[in-house]
Amino acid sequence: MTYEEFVNSRKEMTNREFGKLVRDMMWDDEPEQKFLVYGDSFYIEDLGDGRYNLLIGNEETMTNETTSLSDLEAKLYDYAKDECRLEWSLDESPAFGATSSHNP
């Protein structure tokens, strides 16, 4: 998946909808929050005040005067690319391109 495809895969949904999508009940009892979801597996939190937050491992990055949503998307893409290297390479392979069942 290219960076452009990754960004274009963005969908808005609540944290609970995302939990159902990835089959994780972690957010069931949490207050509802809006997520920007990429590739049906990765998200950036919409803080609701014009700011966005990305948490990868123990590193948290929030938009501010010098960090934009695009910056967070690029950082998330780099992480996702490492996490999905094998699956994404199969999707882009000529042998699998048109028939891959993976839906990033």
C-alpha positions in Angstrom: 0.0 0.0 0.0 1.4 3.4 -0.9 1.3 6.4 1.3 -1.4 8.0 -0.9 -3.5 4.8 -0.7 -3.1 4.7 3.1 -4.2 8.3 3.5 -7.1 7.8 1.1 -8.3 4.8 3.2 -9.1 7.2 6.1 -12.5 6.7 7.6 -14.1 8.5 10.5 -15.6 6.3 13.2 -16.0 6.2 16.9 -13.6 4.3 19.2 -16.4 1.7 19.8 -17.0 1.2 16.1 -13.2 0.7 15.6 -13.2 -1.8 18.5 -15.9 -3.8 16.7 -14.0 -3.6 13.4 -10.8 -5.0 15.0 -12.7 -7.3 17.4 -11.3 -5.6 20.5 -13.6 -4.7 23.4 -11.0 -2.4 24.9 -13.2 0.7 24.1 -16.6 -0.7 25.1 -16.6 1.1 28.5 -14.7 4.2 27.5 -16.4 7.5 26.7 -17.2 7.8 23.0 -14.4 9.4 21.0 -13.8 10.0 17.2 -11.0 8.1 15.5 -9.5 8.6 12.0 -9.0 5.0 10.9 -6.5 4.0 8.2 -6.3 0.6 6.5 -9.0 -0.7 8.8 -6.3 -1.3 11.4 -4.6 1.9 12.5 -6.0 5.1 14.0 -5.3 8.6 15.1 -7.5 10.1 17.8 -9.5 13.2 17.0 -9.5 15.2 20.2 -12.5 17.2 19.1 -10.9 20.6 19.5 -9.0 20.7 16.2 -6.1 18.7 17.5 -5.2 15.1 16.8 -3.2 12.5 18.8 -1.2 9.5 17.7 0.1 6.9 20.2 2.6 4.3 19.0 4.0 2.2 21.8 5.1 4.7 24.5 5.5 7.6 22.1 2.6 10.1 21.9 2.5 12.8 19.3 -0.1 15.6 19.2 -0.7 18.1 16.5 0.4 21.7 17.4 1.9 24.7 15.7 4.7 22.7 14.2 3.1 19.2 13.8 0.2 18.7 11.4 -2.3 15.9 10.8 -0.2 15.1 7.7 2.8 14.7 9.9 0.9 12.2 12.1 -0.3 10.3 9.0 3.2 10.0 7.7 4.4 8.7 11.1 1.5 6.2 11.3 2.1 5.1 7.7 5.8 4.3 8.5 4.7 2.3 11.5 1.9 0.5 9.6 4.3 -0.3 6.7 6.6 -2.0 9.2 3.8 -3.9 10.9 2.2 -5.0 7.6 5.3 -5.5 5.5 4.5 -9.1 4.4 0.8 -8.5 3.8 1.3 -5.3 1.9 4.1 -6.8 -0.3 1.8 -9.7 -1.2 -1.0 -7.2 -2.1 1.4 -5.3 -4.4 2.9 -8.5 -6.0 1.8 -9.1 -9.6 0.9 -12.7 -8.7 -1.5 -11.6 -6.0 -2.5 -8.0 -7.0 -5.9 -8.7 -8.4 -6.9 -11.6 -6.3 -5.6 -10.9 -2.8 -8.2 -11.2 -0.1 -6.4 -8.8 2.2 -8.4 -5.6 2.6 -6.0 -3.0 4.2 
